[in-house]
Structure formats: C-alpha cells, structure tokens
Amino acid sequence: MTQVTPALGIDARRALAELLMSVADDEFVLGFWDSEWTGIAPMLEEDVATSSIAQDEIGHARALYELLAELTDDDADRIAFGREAGAFRHAALLNHARGDWAFSVARRYLYESADAVRLSALVRSSHAPLAALAAKMQREETYHRMHADAWLRRLADGSQVGRDRLAGSVKCLWPDAQQIFAPLAGEETLLRDGVLPEPMLALHARWQSEVTPVLESIVGELPAAPPTGDGRRRRTDDFMWLHTEFTAVAGSEVGATW
Amino acid sequence: MVNAPAIDAREECIWSELAQIPDPEIPAISLVDLGVIGDVRFEADRLTVELLPTFIGCPAIAVMQQQIIERLGLLGVADSIEVKVSFDPPWTSERITPTGRKRLRLSGFAPPVMAEIEGLDELAVLPVAECPFCGSRSTTLENPFGPTLCRAIYHCATCRQPFEQFKRV
C-alpha cells in the first residue's frame, strides 16, 4: 500500500497528487460526456463503440483515483463523486457539452492524440505505480486512437455538411484542447524527481507538430494557442450541469453502500 | 528453509484451485488459463494473490476478487487472503495459455492473434480473425468494440456467422 509514498516529501506528494488528478479528471469527465451517446449514437456500432470507450475512460480514471487515494489517504469514490465542481482539474477541452456527432469526433481526436503524447511520457515516470498503469492504459488507448482517426477521416472525406461541421468543431475546440498541456502546480518538483519525465510545454510542442498538419489539411489555418495557467481551472455551465448529473446518485445518500 | 516444501505444496494447492474458477464473463475459461493471476504469495499464513485485469475498466474485477477469496477461503490453508489488483506486469493477450485459447475457440470466441505468429506491429488490430466455427480466414472486422471491453465483433464470409474475438491488447 505505502511502498512509495513515504519516500516523497510534502511538496513532491502535492505535485504528484496534482498530476494524478489532472489525468484522472480528464478521463473521468470525458468518459461521462461520451457515455451520453449510449443509445443515441448515429448507428448501432457507434452505440457500442462509444459506450465501450466511455467505460474504458472511467476505468482509467478509477485506477488513477485509487493511486491518488493511496497517496492522500482518501477514498477513490469520494474523490470521484464527493468533490465540489471547482475542485476538478480537467482541461478546458472537457468543459463542453457533448454537442453533435462531429463535435464529439473532433474532441475525441484532439483528446486521444494529446493523451497518447502524455502517456508516452508517463510510461517513463519514476513513480513506478503510475508508469505501470500508464503502460497498461497505452495499450487500451490504441483502440481509441484508431477509432478517432477513422472517424476524423470519414467526416473529412465525406459530405460537405459533415466536413463543415467537423471543421467548425475543430476550430471551436482548438484553443481549449491546448490546455491538456497547461502547466501544473508543482511541475518543477515533478520534473526534478522524474515523476514527469518531460515538461508539459515540450509535450505540447510535440503534440502540435503531430496534429497541426493533419487538422490544417481539413480546416485550414489554425491560430497559435498556447496553454495557459488557468487551463485546468476554468469551469462552464455545461460542466456544472454534468457535475450535478454524475454526483446525483452518490449525493442522494452520502456514505451509502451496497 | 525447512519450511520451503510445505510452502510450495500450499501454493500448488492454491494454483490448482484458481484453475477451477471460471472467468465471470466467459465461463468456459478459467482465471489461470486467462492469464489474469500474476502471482501467489504466502507470508507466514497470509496469502496474497495478484490479479492482473484484462482491461483496466473491466467490471468483472470485483466479482473475480470476491470469487477468489470465497473459493480459496474454503481450502483453509491461509489465515487471511488479499487479492491485489496490479498492472505490473500489464496483462496482455499473450498471457492466455494454449488451453485457454482452445477453450475460447470451443465456446465460439476467436482467440486473440499472437504477435509472434503473425509478425505484426505491437497492438495492430487485424482486419482478419480465424472464424471459430468453420476455421475460415475470410472474415472482416465489423467493430473493434464489442459487448464487453475485451471483445471485438467480426463476420465470417464463409459460414456467414457473426462471431466475437477476444481482443488483442
């Protein structure tokens, strides 16, 4: 249970908690948005696919919340369902409601490509439990990326309506997608200890160099949009609504078990 | 070291019991043949079993933990049993035993493609799987996402049956 935590000082633990929470909250919130497609996706295969992907993401969040709970002597369910909306640390990309199918495809593509870059760093983390979990996540996320890539191409190469909707969604989400790489509180500590093997800004640059040519060939020129300090602290009415939804059951009888 | 043979015997007994516990989602295959048991370890009379989930979000993890504790508890060889979920090493489809692959096939699931047989890049999803009903390789991937996290859906052009493949991961 505690094989790693005692070695870390208070600052290191706080910084690690911030990192774990940022990744976990991204996966958790996106999982909830995607689960909204269950039953109403454009076709049966996508009902199954989006439900399965959403289940994966929430599973990843659960495993990360477990690591966080061990570190902070807390409870994973409480972290997931017992926090105020303002305590969440997901990137601004996940603040938007589900939107239409093209919007979800655009967000999926932006998220999966960024998450892949982030995971490629986390598998080298000096925090062994995180590195192991990231390696396992990476294998599952491969399927998500294939799905996102396939749908991006399908909409981009399809009808004008689909292409326009996709382009509009990419442009709308582009600035907020950068915030996946927003600087973390305590990032210097994470870098010093090798918990985070590369700075967020370096990961951001690598992600941009991968996705910008792909997206610009579909939507035209994209503006420069650097990550900002508040990129994981902004909240919207859409998220407030989702937060009320996903905490409703846990909140109806606090501490209940079954 | 004088206790070593006794400990070995206990571990052997645990492994053979685990080999009798069916996977909750595909009962034709046991937890051992599925490769989800990482390690079995005694510290004095406290037993720790390491469980390596096939998929991180697999909802059957809690069921497996409970079944392991119940079944091993009946053996009466340990004072306490802990089933610890671990991702180190990660479960991969290569962990399914040859018996497990055979059992999957017999119950209508195509086993995951083996990397060394196909010589593919790691994690490539194949458009083709071998039909568990007629053995044809004239099959197409309908959906890499199936009824559970670990299953993909294919269609066989030869016997015209839809079938599921245990996903390569």
Contacts between the chains, C-beta under 8 A, distances in Angstrom:
chain1	res1	chain2	res2	distance
A	45	B	142	7.1
A	45	B	143	4.7
A	45	B	145	7.8
A	48	B	143	6.1
A	48	B	145	5.2
A	48	B	146	6.8
A	48	B	147	7.3
A	48	B	153	7.8
A	49	B	143	6.3
A	49	B	144	7.5
A	49	B	145	4.1
A	51	B	145	7.8
A	52	B	145	3.9
A	52	B	146	7.3
A	52	B	149	5.9
A	53	B	145	6.9
A	55	B	57	5.0
A	55	B	59	7.7
A	55	B	149	6.0
A	56	B	55	6.8
A	56	B	56	7.1
A	56	B	57	5.0
A	56	B	149	6.2
A	57	B	57	7.6
A	58	B	57	6.1
A	59	B	55	6.7
A	59	B	56	4.5
A	59	B	57	1.7
A	59	B	58	7.0
A	59	B	149	7.6
A	60	B	56	5.5
A	60	B	57	6.7
A	62	B	56	7.7
A	62	B	57	7.0
A	63	B	56	5.2
A	63	B	87	7.3
A	128	B	88	7.3
A	129	B	87	8.0
A	129	B	88	7.6
A	132	B	86	7.7
A	132	B	87	4.6
A	132	B	88	3.7
A	132	B	89	8.0
A	132	B	90	7.0
A	133	B	56	7.5
A	133	B	87	5.0
A	135	B	87	7.3
A	135	B	90	5.5
A	136	B	56	5.9
A	136	B	87	4.3
A	136	B	90	4.1
A	136	B	91	7.5
A	137	B	56	6.5
A	139	B	90	6.5
A	139	B	92	7.1
A	139	B	123	6.2
A	139	B	169	4.9
A	140	B	55	6.2
A	140	B	56	6.5
A	140	B	149	8.0
A	140	B	169	6.3
A	142	B	123	4.7
A	142	B	125	7.9
A	143	B	125	6.9
A	143	B	144	5.5
A	143	B	145	7.3
A	143	B	167	7.6
A	143	B	169	7.9
A	146	B	125	6.4
A	146	B	144	6.7
A	147	B	144	7.0
A	147	B	145	7.5
